[in-house]
Amino acid sequence: MIRRATQADVPLVARVLEMASRAHLPKGSWDFLFEDPDERRRGLEVMAGGSVPSWCHRERFHVAEADGTPAAALCTYEATTLGDTSLARPIAAACEALGWPPERLAARGPVLGAYLRVFPDSPPGVWIVENVATEPAFRRRGLVAKLLDDALERGRRAGWKSAQISVLIGNVAARTAYEKAGFASVEERCDDEFESIVGAPGFERMTQSF
């Protein structure tokens, strides 16, 4: 079953944010922003379930259940209806909830700056699919394919003419899954500093027309 995420799904959404950022790598951008695992969990749960809207908030997520258990999720949005695609406010809210002084967040500037240089833009009028991940115990059950099919159908019904998804360069499994769902690579954004921090050259932007 695929359904909208609820407040009870916030822990799952937080884990999906973490897993999606890691992709095929040992660590992702959230690991470098929130280096302590407990702070990372709490910070991502604030972003997923707090009062600041964003494309990391559970309101933008749909969940796939397996054997009655929430097992995978992804988010969808369109830039103008979302209103603000920047993660500056939700990240600041998470850091405030963790009790970080401003200078501690400022010290993460290189990580955030490198990420912003490589992550694709969210063009208005395009149905964006992001933050795709499955809990390890439920992988290889086709949940991502079902979530993608559902997400794309919702985009078509909403009247959008194209969809976009991003993938870390080198994440062959995800790229293959997205190609099967109809996406094709149209752009790469690379950055030496991002690669030195995260371990991947950057992101691919993949699109499809409806």
C-alpha positions in Angstrom: 0.0 0.0 0.0 1.1 3.5 -0.8 -0.2 6.4 1.3 0.6 9.9 2.4 3.0 10.2 5.3 1.6 11.1 8.7 3.2 12.5 11.8 3.7 9.0 13.0 6.0 8.4 9.9 8.4 11.2 10.9 11.1 8.7 12.2 10.9 6.9 8.9 11.1 10.1 6.8 14.2 11.1 8.8 15.8 7.8 8.1 14.9 8.2 4.4 16.5 11.6 4.3 19.7 10.1 5.8 19.7 7.1 3.5 18.9 9.1 0.3 21.7 11.5 1.0 24.2 8.6 1.4 23.0 6.7 -1.7 25.9 4.3 -2.5 28.4 6.0 -0.2 29.2 5.4 3.5 28.3 9.0 4.3 26.1 11.6 2.8 25.7 15.4 3.2 23.6 15.0 6.4 26.4 13.0 8.0 28.8 15.9 7.4 26.3 18.5 8.6 25.2 16.6 11.7 28.3 14.6 12.6 26.9 13.2 15.8 24.4 10.3 15.1 22.0 11.3 17.8 22.0 14.9 16.7 21.6 13.8 13.1 18.5 11.7 14.0 17.0 14.5 16.1 17.8 17.2 13.6 16.3 15.3 10.7 13.2 14.5 12.7 12.8 18.3 13.3 13.1 18.9 9.6 10.7 16.0 8.8 8.1 16.8 11.4 8.5 20.4 12.6 6.7 23.6 11.7 8.9 24.8 8.8 7.7 23.5 5.4 10.2 22.2 2.9 10.7 19.3 0.6 12.2 17.4 3.5 9.0 17.7 5.5 6.8 14.6 5.9 3.8 16.5 4.3 5.6 16.1 1.0 6.2 12.4 1.4 4.3 9.2 0.4 5.1 6.0 2.1 5.1 2.4 0.8 4.2 -0.3 3.3 5.4 -3.9 3.2 3.7 -6.5 5.4 1.9 -3.7 7.1 5.1 -1.9 8.0 6.2 1.5 6.6 9.2 0.5 4.6 10.1 3.1 1.9 9.3 6.7 1.0 9.9 9.5 -1.4 8.8 13.2 -1.6 7.3 15.1 -4.5 6.7 18.8 -5.1 6.5 21.6 -7.6 8.6 24.6 -6.8 5.9 27.4 -7.0 3.4 25.5 -5.0 6.0 24.6 -2.4 6.9 28.2 -2.1 10.5 28.0 -1.0 12.9 25.3 -2.2 15.8 26.5 0.0 16.6 24.3 3.0 18.1 27.3 4.9 15.1 27.7 7.3 14.5 24.1 8.1 18.2 23.5 8.7 18.3 26.6 11.0 15.2 25.3 12.9 16.9 21.9 13.3 20.1 23.5 14.6 18.1 25.7 17.0 16.2 22.7 18.4 19.6 21.0 19.0 20.8 24.1 20.9 23.6 24.9 18.4 25.1 28.4 18.7 25.1 30.3 15.3 28.8 29.9 14.9 28.5 26.1 14.9 26.1 26.2 12.0 28.3 28.8 10.3 31.2 26.4 10.6 29.3 23.9 8.3 29.4 26.5 5.5 31.8 24.5 3.3 29.5 21.5 3.3 26.4 23.5 2.6 28.1 25.6 0.0 29.5 22.6 -1.9 26.1 20.9 -1.8 24.4 23.9 -3.2 26.8 24.1 -6.1 26.1 20.6 -7.3 22.4 20.0 -6.5 20.0 20.6 -9.4 17.6 23.6 -9.5 13.9 23.0 -9.1 12.4 24.7 -12.2 8.8 26.0 -11.8 6.2 23.9 -13.5 8.2 20.7 -13.1 7.1 17.8 -10.9 10.1 17.1 -8.7 10.7 13.6 -7.1 13.4 13.5 -4.4 14.6 11.7 -1.2 13.9 8.2 -2.4 15.0 5.3 -0.1 13.9 2.0 1.4 14.7 0.5 4.8 17.4 -2.2 4.4 15.2 -5.0 5.6 12.7 -4.3 2.8 14.9 -3.8 -0.2 14.6 -5.8 -3.4 10.8 -5.9 -3.2 10.1 -3.4 -5.9 8.9 -0.7 -3.4 10.9 2.1 -5.1 9.4 1.2 -8.5 5.9 1.3 -7.0 6.6 4.6 -5.3 8.0 6.1 -8.5 5.0 4.9 -10.6 2.6 6.4 -8.0 4.6 9.7 -7.9 4.6 10.1 -11.6 0.9 9.3 -12.0 0.1 12.0 -9.3 2.2 14.5 -11.3 0.3 13.6 -14.5 -3.0 14.0 -12.8 -2.0 17.3 -11.4 -1.4 18.6 -14.9 2.4 18.9 -14.9 4.1 18.3 -18.2 7.5 16.9 -17.0 9.2 15.4 -14.0 12.7 15.6 -12.6 14.8 13.5 -10.2 18.4 13.8 -9.1 21.0 11.1 -8.5 24.5 11.2 -7.1 27.0 10.5 -9.8 28.1 6.9 -9.4 24.9 5.6 -7.9 24.4 3.0 -10.6 21.5 1.2 -8.9 19.4 4.3 -8.4 20.2 5.6 -11.9 19.1 2.3 -13.4 15.8 2.3 -11.4 15.1 5.9 -12.5 15.8 5.0 -16.1 13.3 2.1 -15.9 10.8 4.6 -14.6 11.3 6.7 -17.7 13.9 9.3 -16.7 16.9 10.2 -18.8 20.0 12.1 -17.8 20.2 15.6 -19.1 22.8 17.4 -16.9 25.7 16.8 -14.5 27.0 19.2 -11.9 30.4 18.6 -10.4 32.5 20.3 -7.8 35.9 19.4 -6.5 35.2 20.4 -2.9 31.9 18.4 -2.9 33.8 15.4 -4.1 36.5 15.8 -1.5 33.9 16.0 1.3 31.3 13.5 0.2 33.2 11.2 -2.2 31.1 11.7 -5.4 31.8 14.2 -8.1 28.3 15.7 -7.9 24.7 15.1 -9.1 23.0 14.1 -12.3 19.7 15.7 -13.2 17.3 13.3 -14.9 14.0 14.3 -16.5 11.1 12.9 -18.4 8.1 14.4 -20.3 4.5 13.3 -19.6 
